[in-house]
């Protein structure tokens, strides 16, 4: 069986949604919550930090970079268009989160602000 994560954008929508369901279920597991909370609360980010999460999935960690680690802005980068849309539906743009689909065939050029 081929690795679906190797090229998520080319996987069918049903599989991408199943992976999203699994990611969201895992994020809710108590052990995972405790690990993320301990790690992110201990991060000492500089003022006005801009956090980037590569492979952001449905956006849980990107969201927690804002709420727990106190980043000023956060960008989640994910190759799956389905997962990006799911992340956008639960994101908190007012807190500074954004999500972008990027595949191997596309490069990101970020402007400094």
HUGISUL-V764664 format. One record per backbone hydrogen bond with DSSP energy under -0.5 kcal/mol. NH is the residue of the N-H (numbers start at 1). CO is the residue of the C=O. E is the energy in kcal/mol with one decimal. If there is no record, write none. Layout:
NH:CO:E  NH:CO:E
This chain:
4:2:-0.7  6:3:-1.4  7:4:-0.8  8:5:-0.7  10:7:-1.4  11:8:-1.6  16:12:-2.2  17:13:-2.4  18:14:-2.2  19:15:-2.5  20:16:-2.2  21:17:-2.6  22:18:-2.2  23:19:-2.6  24:20:-2.5  25:21:-2.3  26:22:-2.4  27:23:-2.1  28:24:-0.9  28:25:-0.7  29:25:-0.5  29:26:-1.2  33:29:-2.5  34:30:-2.6  35:31:-2.1  36:32:-2.5  37:33:-2.7  38:34:-2.4  39:35:-2.4  40:36:-3.1  41:37:-2.1  42:38:-1.0  43:39:-0.6  43:40:-0.7  45:43:-0.8  49:46:-1.2  51:49:-0.6  51:73:-2.6  53:75:-2.8  54:52:-0.6  55:77:-2.7  56:77:-1.8  59:56:-2.6  63:59:-2.4  64:60:-2.1  65:61:-1.9  66:62:-0.8  66:63:-0.8  67:63:-2.1  68:64:-2.4  69:64:-1.8  71:65:-2.7  72:49:-1.7  73:49:-1.9  74:96:-2.6  75:51:-2.6  76:98:-2.7  77:53:-3.0  77:75:-0.5  78:100:-2.0  81:79:-0.6  84:80:-2.1  85:81:-2.0  86:82:-2.0  87:83:-2.5  88:84:-2.5  89:85:-1.7  90:86:-1.0  90:87:-0.6  91:87:-0.6  91:88:-0.6  95:92:-1.9  96:92:-0.7  96:93:-1.0  97:92:-1.2  98:74:-1.8  100:76:-2.4  102:78:-1.3  102:100:-0.5  106:103:-1.6  110:108:-0.6
